[in-house]
Amino acid sequence: MAETGTETGTATEPDVDRLHALCRELGEAADAVRQATQYAGELALGTRLPVRALGSRRARVALRSLLRALTDPAGLGWPAGGWSPAARAARLAGVLTSRECLAVSLAVVGLKARIRAAAVTHPELLTDPDTARVLRAIDEDRQREALRAFKSIVGSQGAERAFALLAPSFGDILAWNALTDENPFNDEAAWEIATGRTLTKAEPVLGISPRVWALLDRGPGRAEPVAADPSLLERLDRSCTVVGCIRNIGAVGTGGMLLVQQVTGPDGVRRYVVQLAGMATDAIAKSSPQDVLGAVHAVARPSTPYSRAVTRALRSWVPSGSELALVGHSLGGITAMNLAADPDFCALYRVTHAVAIGSPIDGKRPADPDTRVFSLINEHDIVPSLEGRSAVSPYALPEQFTEHTWTDDTHAFPLCHAAERYAHNLQFDVPEASAEVDAALAPYRGRATVSRLFALHDR
């Protein structure tokens, strides 16, 4: 997949900015062609034309032209998406005539260009023989070979390293697979990734709707204050720095506990730092909202048992109108952004900052335009890309967002995702990132005077 210079004949790397511009143009073109194809399919099958209109010769000629556009090898191909009877019939017609969808072809080319751009900033994607084999198979649209190559990495280097190595392009790879496989249910997720949108309609592997996850992850959310173990209180960091918060999150753990610290800032105002832990990996569903179901649900939906339980905890202790800084790792970061995006929560409290560490939050937007958002990402951590946008995406984030990304030498997942590893990265590998976050959190930089713990439950 290397580029070759035309003058010298030597291998040269493509320009990432130009590749990203091309990716965005291909995504826009694919989306426009997709909409045109869907509209043409509905017209061709009569769902947008009154039956009496088909009695005229002109209408019949137009109908034949539309059908040729959908079925001719040089035409648009079958409509990419839609579940109406007309859309399904038009898709079947395209499949029966062995006509590829032009919109899908454009989207796939754009995804391949994004993967190639990622390989420029992450040369290990091409220098590692196994990952190079995966990307070569993707470039040649050989799904089975790509899957075999991925299994080869898992077998030779372990699943942890396989996911870490492919993390910069993992979302794009999932979208490519979804657009080129025979499962129609994951197409909508693939289109959202290919066009730079937020994953809201389904996940890109099986195509399971967020409604299913919401049905499985139910509960009004409940919070109970708990007396902390004295040894835990002794270990808690009270500096209210971002590294200190992450270490606190690691100390509290993923067993369904929430830590809130009251701090008197340099100006004498009482503020609160809400520290949200990530997902427990020992069960798919638990009585705590920090389970796998809660994590999948939180990516696509803003209100979950976790966010509702946190709201109940804060309302029981934190005075309304208080200023909050929400700091979360993994699922905790997603929940921090879900709370910051909730107008009702922001009417109750003023969320000045939301800090997400290793979290897929790029598609979420705070309700208050003055809320400052920080996203801190190790580029070999696969979790932040699970909502469709990778750390090397061609799509920029809004001005409210400040994103810091880096790599370290671990190249192993989930090690690079652990809260302790993020704390180490921010303290020793990218101290400039933690310094910027700490400067923004200056109003919270007084010493924490009270630390409260709450047990969170779905019900």
C-alpha positions in Angstrom: 0.0 0.0 0.0 3.0 2.3 -0.3 3.0 5.2 -2.7 5.6 5.5 -5.4 7.2 8.8 -6.5 6.8 9.4 -10.2 10.1 11.2 -10.7 12.6 9.2 -8.7 10.7 5.9 -8.6 11.3 5.7 -4.8 8.5 5.0 -2.2 7.1 8.2 -0.7 4.4 8.7 1.9 1.2 10.4 0.8 0.3 13.8 2.3 -2.1 13.1 5.2 -4.0 16.5 4.9 -4.7 15.9 1.2 -5.8 12.3 2.0 -8.1 13.5 4.7 -9.6 16.1 2.3 -10.2 13.4 -0.2 -11.8 11.2 2.4 -14.2 13.9 3.4 -15.1 14.5 -0.3 -15.6 10.8 -1.0 -17.8 10.5 2.1 -20.0 13.5 1.0 -20.2 12.1 -2.6 -21.1 8.6 -1.4 -23.8 10.1 0.8 -25.3 12.2 -2.0 -25.2 9.2 -4.4 -26.9 7.0 -1.8 -29.7 9.5 -1.3 -30.2 9.8 -5.1 -30.2 6.0 -5.5 -32.8 5.6 -2.8 -35.0 8.2 -4.4 -34.6 6.7 -7.8 -35.5 3.2 -6.4 -38.7 4.5 -4.8 -39.6 6.2 -8.1 -38.8 3.1 -10.2 -41.0 1.0 -8.0 -43.9 3.4 -8.1 -43.9 4.4 -4.4 -43.5 8.0 -5.2 -45.7 8.1 -8.4 -49.4 7.8 -8.5 -50.6 4.7 -10.4 -52.4 6.8 -13.0 -49.2 8.5 -14.0 -47.8 5.3 -15.3 -50.4 5.2 -18.0 -48.6 7.8 -20.1 -45.8 6.9 -22.5 -43.5 9.5 -21.0 -43.9 8.0 -17.6 -43.1 4.5 -18.9 -40.0 5.7 -20.7 -38.9 7.5 -17.5 -39.5 4.3 -15.5 -37.4 2.2 -17.8 -34.6 4.8 -17.6 -34.7 4.6 -13.8 -34.6 0.8 -13.8 -31.6 0.9 -16.2 -29.9 3.4 -13.8 -30.4 0.9 -11.0 -29.5 -2.3 -12.8 -27.1 -1.4 -15.6 -23.4 -2.1 -14.8 -22.6 1.6 -15.5 -25.5 2.8 -13.4 -26.2 3.6 -9.7 -26.8 0.1 -8.5 -29.1 -1.0 -5.7 -30.2 1.5 -3.1 -27.8 1.4 -0.1 -30.2 1.5 2.9 -33.8 1.7 3.7 -36.2 -0.9 5.0 -39.4 0.0 3.0 -40.7 -2.7 0.7 -39.6 -0.6 -2.2 -36.0 -0.3 -0.9 -35.8 -4.1 -0.2 -37.2 -4.9 -3.7 -34.7 -2.5 -5.4 -31.8 -3.9 -3.4 -32.9 -7.4 -4.4 -33.0 -6.3 -8.0 -29.5 -5.0 -7.8 -28.2 -8.2 -6.2 -29.9 -10.4 -8.8 -28.3 -8.4 -11.6 -24.9 -8.6 -9.8 -24.7 -4.8 -9.9 -22.6 -3.2 -7.2 -23.8 -0.1 -5.5 -22.0 3.0 -6.6 -22.6 4.7 -3.3 -21.1 1.8 -1.4 -18.1 1.7 -3.8 -17.4 5.4 -3.1 -17.8 5.0 0.6 -15.4 2.0 0.6 -12.8 3.9 -1.3 -13.1 6.7 1.2 -12.6 4.3 4.1 -9.6 2.7 2.4 -8.1 6.2 2.0 -8.6 6.8 5.8 -6.9 3.6 6.6 -4.0 4.6 4.4 -3.8 8.0 6.1 -3.7 6.3 9.5 -0.8 4.1 8.3 1.2 7.3 7.6 1.1 8.4 11.2 1.2 4.8 12.5 3.8 3.1 10.3 3.6 0.0 12.5 0.4 -0.8 10.6 2.5 -1.5 7.5 5.8 -2.5 9.1 4.2 -5.3 11.1 3.8 -8.2 8.6 0.5 -9.4 10.0 -1.2 -6.0 10.2 0.2 -5.3 6.7 -1.5 -8.5 5.5 -4.8 -7.3 7.0 -4.6 -3.9 5.3 -3.6 -5.5 2.0 -6.6 -7.8 2.1 -8.8 -4.8 2.8 -7.3 -2.8 0.0 -8.1 -5.7 -2.4 -11.6 -6.3 -0.9 -10.9 -9.8 0.3 -12.9 -10.2 3.5 -12.0 -13.8 4.2 -8.3 -13.1 3.8 -8.6 -10.1 6.1 -10.3 -12.2 8.8 -7.7 -15.0 8.5 -4.9 -12.4 8.8 -6.5 -10.9 11.9 -6.8 -14.4 13.4 -3.1 -14.9 12.6 -2.2 -11.8 14.7 -4.3 -13.1 17.6 -2.7 -16.5 17.3 0.9 -15.2 17.0 0.8 -12.0 19.1 -2.3 -12.3 21.3 -5.7 -10.6 21.1 -4.3 -7.7 23.3 -1.7 -6.7 20.8 -3.9 -7.4 17.8 -6.5 -4.9 18.9 -3.9 -2.4 20.0 -2.0 -2.5 16.7 -5.2 -2.0 14.6 -6.8 0.5 17.0 -6.0 3.6 14.9 -8.0 2.1 12.0 -10.4 -0.2 13.8 -13.5 1.8 13.4 -12.8 2.3 9.6 -12.1 -1.4 9.3 -15.4 -2.3 11.0 -17.2 0.1 8.6 -15.5 -1.4 5.6 -16.5 -4.9 6.7 -20.1 -3.9 7.3 -20.5 -2.3 3.9 -19.0 -5.3 2.1 -20.4 -8.2 4.1 -23.9 -9.8 3.5 -25.4 -8.5 6.7 -27.8 -5.6 5.9 -28.4 -4.8 9.6 -25.0 -3.2 10.2 -25.1 -1.0 7.0 -26.5 2.0 8.8 -23.7 2.0 11.3 -21.1 1.7 8.6 -22.7 4.7 6.8 -22.5 6.8 9.9 -18.8 6.1 10.3 -18.1 6.6 6.6 -19.7 10.0 6.5 -18.3 11.2 9.9 -21.6 11.0 11.8 -22.2 9.7 15.3 -23.2 6.1 15.8 -26.9 6.3 16.8 -28.8 3.7 14.8 -26.8 0.5 15.3 -23.4 -1.0 16.2 -21.2 -1.9 13.2 -20.6 -5.6 13.9 -24.0 -7.3 14.0 -26.1 -4.2 13.5 -28.0 -4.4 16.8 -30.1 -1.3 17.4 -29.6 0.9 20.4 -33.3 0.3 21.2 -32.3 -3.3 22.0 -29.5 -2.2 24.3 -31.9 0.3 26.0 -34.4 -2.5 26.5 -31.8 -4.7 28.1 -30.2 -2.0 30.2 -33.1 -0.6 32.1 -33.6 1.0 35.5 -34.3 4.5 36.9 -30.9 4.6 38.6 -30.4 4.6 42.3 -27.6 6.0 44.6 -26.8 5.4 48.2 -24.1 7.2 50.3 -21.6 4.7 51.7 -19.0 5.0 54.4 -15.7 4.7 52.8 -13.0 2.4 54.1 -10.5 4.5 56.1 -7.6 3.0 54.1 -9.3 4.1 50.8 -9.8 7.6 52.1 -6.2 7.7 53.0 -5.1 6.8 49.5 -7.4 9.3 47.7 -5.6 12.2 46.0 -7.0 15.6 47.1 -5.1 17.8 44.6 -7.9 17.8 42.0 -5.4 17.5 39.2 -6.3 15.3 36.3 -3.7 12.7 37.2 -4.9 12.7 40.8 -8.5 12.2 39.6 -7.5 9.3 37.4 -5.6 7.7 40.2 -8.7 8.1 42.4 -10.9 6.5 39.8 -8.4 3.5 39.7 -8.5 3.3 43.5 -12.3 3.4 43.7 -12.6 0.7 41.0 -15.4 -0.4 38.7 -17.7 -2.1 41.3 -20.4 0.6 41.1 -18.9 3.4 43.2 -19.0 7.1 42.6 -16.5 9.6 44.1 -17.5 13.3 44.5 -15.0 15.7 46.1 -15.9 19.1 47.4 -13.2 21.7 46.9 -12.8 25.3 48.0 -11.1 27.0 45.1 -8.6 29.9 45.1 -11.4 32.3 45.0 -13.1 30.8 48.0 -16.0 29.3 46.1 -17.1 25.7 46.8 -17.1 23.6 43.7 -17.4 19.8 43.1 -15.3 17.3 41.1 -17.3 14.3 40.1 -15.1 11.3 39.3 -16.7 8.5 37.3 -15.2 5.0 36.9 -15.4 2.8 33.8 -16.9 -0.5 33.0 -16.6 -3.7 35.0 -15.5 -6.5 32.7 -16.5 -9.5 34.9 -20.2 -9.6 33.7 -22.3 -8.5 30.8 -25.2 -7.4 33.1 -25.0 -6.5 36.8 -27.0 -4.7 39.3 -24.5 -1.9 39.0 -24.9 0.4 35.9 -21.2 -0.1 35.2 -21.5 -3.2 33.1 -21.1 -4.2 29.5 -24.7 -3.5 28.6 -24.5 0.0 30.2 -21.3 0.8 28.2 -22.8 -0.2 24.8 -26.1 1.7 25.7 -24.2 4.8 26.8 -22.4 5.2 23.5 -25.6 5.7 21.5 -28.0 7.0 24.1 -27.6 10.1 26.4 -29.7 8.8 29.3 -28.8 5.6 31.0 -29.1 4.0 34.5 -25.5 5.2 35.1 -26.3 8.9 34.3 -29.6 8.8 36.2 -27.9 7.2 39.3 -25.2 9.9 39.3 -27.8 12.6 39.0 -29.6 11.1 42.1 -26.3 11.0 44.0 -25.5 14.6 43.3 -29.0 15.9 44.1 -28.8 14.2 47.5 -25.6 16.2 48.5 -24.5 18.9 46.0 -26.5 22.2 46.1 -28.3 23.1 42.9 -26.5 25.8 41.0 -23.1 24.5 42.0 -20.2 24.4 39.5 -19.1 20.9 38.5 -16.1 19.4 36.8 -17.0 15.9 35.5 -13.9 13.6 35.1 -14.5 10.1 33.8 -12.5 7.1 32.5 -13.9 4.9 29.7 -17.6 4.4 30.4 -17.2 7.1 33.1 -16.1 9.5 30.4 -19.1 8.6 28.2 -21.4 9.2 31.2 -19.7 12.5 32.0 -20.5 13.7 28.4 -24.0 12.3 28.6 -24.6 14.4 31.7 -23.0 17.5 30.2 -25.3 17.0 27.1 -28.4 16.8 29.3 -30.3 20.1 29.4 -32.1 19.2 32.5 -28.9 18.3 34.3 -27.3 21.5 33.1 -30.3 23.5 34.4 -29.6 22.0 37.8 -25.8 22.4 37.8 -23.3 24.4 35.9 -21.0 21.9 34.2 -17.8 24.0 33.5 -15.6 21.1 32.4 -16.0 17.5 31.1 -12.8 15.5 31.0 -13.0 12.1 29.3 -10.1 9.7 29.4 -10.0 6.8 27.0 -13.7 7.3 26.1 -15.7 7.3 22.8 -17.3 10.8 23.2 -16.6 12.6 19.9 -20.2 12.5 18.7 -21.6 14.0 21.9 -22.1 17.7 22.4 -22.5 19.6 25.7 -25.8 21.4 26.3 -24.0 24.5 27.6 -21.9 26.2 24.9 -19.5 27.4 27.7 -18.7 23.8 28.9 -15.0 23.0 28.1 -14.5 19.4 26.9 -11.2 17.5 27.1 -10.6 14.1 25.4 -7.4 12.3 26.4 -6.6 9.3 24.2 -3.8 6.7 23.8 -4.0 6.0 20.1 -3.5 2.3 20.6 -6.5 2.2 22.9 -9.4 0.7 20.9 -12.2 1.9 23.2 -12.3 5.6 22.1 -12.9 4.6 18.5 -16.0 2.5 19.3 -18.4 5.3 18.4 -16.9 5.6 14.9 -14.3 8.3 15.1 -10.7 7.4 15.6 -8.0 9.6 17.1 -6.6 10.1 13.5 -9.9 10.9 11.9 -10.2 13.3 9.0 -13.1 15.0 10.7 -12.3 17.8 13.1 -14.0 18.3 16.5 -15.9 21.4 17.5 -14.1 24.4 19.2 -15.4 23.3 22.6 -13.3 20.2 22.4 -9.6 19.9 23.1 -8.2 16.5 22.1 -4.8 15.2 23.2 -3.6 12.0 21.7 -0.3 10.1 22.1 1.3 6.7 21.7 3.5 4.8 24.2 5.4 1.6 23.9 2.8 -0.7 25.4 1.0 -1.5 22.1 -1.2 -3.8 24.2 -4.9 -3.6 24.9 -6.4 -3.5 27.6 -3.2 -2.4 29.3 -3.1 0.9 27.4 -6.7 1.5 28.4 -6.3 1.0 32.1 -6.8 4.1 34.3 -3.4 3.5 35.9 -1.7 3.5 32.5 -3.5 6.8 31.5 -2.3 8.4 34.8 1.2 7.2 34.0 1.0 8.6 30.4 -0.2 12.0 31.5 2.3 12.3 34.3 5.4 11.1 32.5 4.8 10.8 28.7 2.6 13.7 27.9 2.9 16.1 30.8 2.0 19.0 28.5 -1.5 17.5 28.1 -2.1 17.2 31.8 -0.7 20.7 32.4 -3.2 22.2 29.9 -6.1 20.3 31.6 -4.9 21.4 35.1 -4.6 25.0 33.9 -8.2 24.9 32.7 -9.3 23.3 36.0 -7.6 26.1 38.0 -10.8 27.1 39.8 -10.9 23.6 41.2 -7.3 23.5 42.3 -7.8 24.1 46.0 -7.4 21.1 48.3 -10.5 18.8 48.5 -12.0 19.2 51.9 -14.7 16.5 51.7 -14.8 13.2 49.8 -18.1 11.4 49.4 -18.7 7.9 48.0 -22.0 6.6 46.6 -23.0 3.1 45.6 -24.8 3.2 42.3 -27.5 0.7 41.2 -29.7 0.2 38.1 -32.7 0.0 40.4 
